[in-house]
Amino acid sequence: MKTLIDLTKFVAATPRWLVGLALTGLMAACSAPALKAVQIPGKQYQAVLIVPVTAPPLEVIPDLLEQHDAAYRHVRNMAMNLDLEKQRYRTAGGIVVVGMVAGNPSDAETLGALPPTAVGGEAGASVWTPAKTVGEQLKNLLAFENRVAVLSREDYPLVITNDASLHDWHRAIQAWYRQDNSTGAYANRGRYDAVIELGVGRYRIFEGQTSLQLMLKLIDPASGHVLARTHSESFRVDDAALASLEQDGVAFRQLIGNMAAPLLRQSLGDLGLRDLPVADES
């Protein structure tokens, strides 16, 4: 039986946005470890601590600077040497993005770029993170399953060498997901039956398509041993996704929340933490 995919023919015959989706899915599936079976019945997990893993910045393709201002696109097409680099910055809605920024204030003013703000650079400035928002949803779903869930205020940190490199972020989240033992000291965090570490994998807007990947690990708080792990991914094709980042970014945050809800329900089932059938939620 032939199992290999001819990627050349596939790419040639497939729309660009669908190619990006399919290849992303293939890469995630190839790099993720197999799902482990839960050894203890889920009914024994009544008190759960949810720990968000530090989330990567949003990836936007094409870059926001290029999309935002026609002058920049014109100058780039003229192959002029602009001092541009990628770094993390915060939108007006507090959403952290990795993208190109102008090398100095005069360039930013000339190109009309959205002025980047270094993450954590302003006292009291608000930073939104998808992991915390999804964590709140997970807390509510566990309450619906008659479990007591607490969302940790502290993230599980990832080891990142270059926080403006999405490659480094993806490599770090995959390394965390593969670990069979957590480095979190959960035995001293309270009396919990289980810990769920919640990570965000692929997270981007690409040619009108928004994709979100969630990665969950069920952990024994006493030993730190990973009892189960699962990942799920979703995408939506919506030309309004890019515009949802504008102003306060509320529309984008709602989009991510809507995409996360079914992924979380699926993940809880994979981890053995769903006692109620899907039909009961309708």
N, C-alpha and C positions, 0 to 999 in steps of 0.2 A: 504493500500500500504506500502510495507516495504521500509524504507528510511535509516536505519542504515547500515554502512559499516562494514563487518567483517574484521578488520585490520589484524588479525592473518593470515587468509587465503590469504589476499591481499599481505602481506609481503612475505609469503612463495612462492608465485607464481610469484613474480615480481622481475626483476633485481634490484640490490642495488641502482644504480644511479636513477632509476625511482621511487623507494620508497622514496628516499630523496626529490625528486622534488614534488611528490604528497603530502607527509605529510607537506612540507613547504607551499604548496598552500592551504591545508586545514586549517593550523594554521592561515595563513594570512587572509583567508576568514572569519574565525570564529571571529577574533579579530577586524576586521575593521568595522566601522559604515556604515550604508546604505548611498548611494549616495543621496545628496540633490539636488532638482531641482533649477535651476537658476530662480530667480524671475524677473530679468530685462533682456530684449533682449540683446544678445551679441553685437549687432551693436553699442550699446551705450558705449562700452568699447574700446575707441580708443587709450588711453594712459595707458600703463600697466607697473608697476614696478615688476620685478622678484627678489624674495629674496630667495637665496639658504639656505636651512637648513643645519646646520653642519652635514657633512656626516660621517657615521661610518667607521671604518677601514675595509679593505678587510679581509674576512675569507677564509682560504685555508685549505681544508681537503683532504688527510692527511697533517699534519703540514709541512711547508717548511723545517724546520730543519731536520725532519725525512727523508724527500725525498732527501734532498741535499747531505747527507753524509752517506755512508754505515756503517762507524764506529759508528755513533750514534745509528743506528738501532741495531747493534750487541750488543753494551753496554746495550741498553734498554732491549733487549731480554734476557740478562744475569741477569736482575733484579737488577742491581747495583744502588745504591742510588746517583743519580746525582742531583745537586742543579739547577733545571730548573724551570723557571716560565714563564708565559705569560705576554707580554707587547707589547706596540705599538712600531713599528720601521719602518724605511723608507728604501725601496729598492733603488738600484742605479738609478732607473728611477723616484724616488720621490713618489712612491705609498706607502701609509701608510697601514701596515698589522698588525694584531694581531696574535702573535704566540709565540712559545717557543724560549727562548734564553738561552745561557749558563750563569751560575751563576757568572762566573768570566772570565777575559780575557784569562787565561790559558786554561780553558775548551773550550772556543770558538775557540782558535787556534788549540787545539788538535782535536776537532770534525770537523774542517773545515767549521764551520757554517758561513753563510753570516753575516758579522759584523753588528749588529743592531745599528741604529743611533736614539737617542731619538728625537722625533718630536719637531722641534723648537730648537734643541740643537746646530745647526751650524748656524752661522751668514750668511745670504744670501743664505742658502740652499733652494733648490726648493722642494716644497711639492705640489703634484698633488691631486686634489679632484674631484670625479665624479660629485658632485653637481654643481660645477662651469662649468665643461665641458658640462653637460646636460643643464645648464642654458643658455649657449651660443647658443646651438641648439634651445632651446625654443624661444629665442630672434629672431633668424632667421626665425623660423616658423611663429611667430606673424607678422614679417615684410612682409612675403609672404601673410598674410591675410590682408595686408594694415593697420596694427596697429603699433603704435610707442611703442617700448618696451625698457626699460632700465634695465640692469642687475646690481643689487646692489653689491657694493664692500664688504659690511658687511654681514656676515652670520646671520641667525636667530639661536641663541644659544640654545642648548639642555642642560638640567640639568643632568649631568653625575657624579655619585659618584665614579666610578672606570672606567677610560677610557681604561683599558685593558680587561674589561668584555663585551663581545658581548651581553650577556643577558641584561646588563644595557643599552647598546645602543638601542637594540630592544625595550625594555620597554619604553625608553625615546621617541623614534620616534613614538610609538603607542600612548603615552600620548599626544604628540603634535598633532597628527592627529585627535584625538577625541575632541580636544578643539573647542568649538563653537565661541570663541572670541580670536582674536590674541592679544598678549601682545606687538606687535610691534607698535611703535608710528609713524604710517604712515601719519597721518594728517599733520605732519611737514616736511615730506620728499619731498614735491613737489606737483604739480597739476597732480595727476593721477586719472583715472577713476576707476581703480581696481588694486589690488595687487595679485600676484600669489606667494605663498610660495611653494617652491619645495623641497621635501624631498626624500632621498634614503632609502629604507627599506632593504629588503634582498639583499645582495651584496656579492657573494662568488664564489669560484671555488671548486667544490666538485666532485671528481672522474671523472675528464674530462668534467664536466658539469659546465658552467658558468651561473649564474642566476642574474637577476637584477630586482628590484621592485622600481617603481617610485610612489610617493604620492604627489598629488597637491591639494592645497586649494585656492579657489577664494575668495578674501576678499574685503570688502568695506573699503577703506582707511580712511574715516571719522569716522566711528563707530568702526572699527576693527571686525565687525561681519562677520562670515564665511558664504558666500552665497552659496558655493558649494564645494564639495570635491570628489575626485576620486582617485583610485589607479589601477595600471596595472603592470603585471609581465611578464617577458620573460626569456627563457633559451636557451642555445645552447650547444650541445654536440660536443666537439672538443678536441681531444687529444693534440692539440697544444696550448691550453689555458694557461697551466702552463708555457710552454716555452716562451710565449709572455710576461711574467713578467721580463725576463732576459734582461741584458744590459740596454738600455735606457727606456724600457717599452712602447715604442711607439705602438707596435702591440697590447698590452693589452688596451691601451687608445683608440685606434681605434675600437677595438672590443666593448668596452662599448658604444662608440658613435654610432656604427651601431645598437646595440641592443636598444638604447634609442630612436632612431628616430621614429619608428612605435608606440612606447608606447606614445610618446608625441603627435603624431597626434591623437591617440585614446583619450587621455586625453583632448585635446582641444575640441574635439567633445563632450565629456561628460560634459565639463564646458560651452558649448554653445558658444565657441569662434571660431568655424570654419564656415566661410561663403562660402568657396570654396569646391566643391565636391572632393572626392579622385581622380577621373579620371583626374582632371585638373593638378595633380602633375606628371603624367607619361609623 
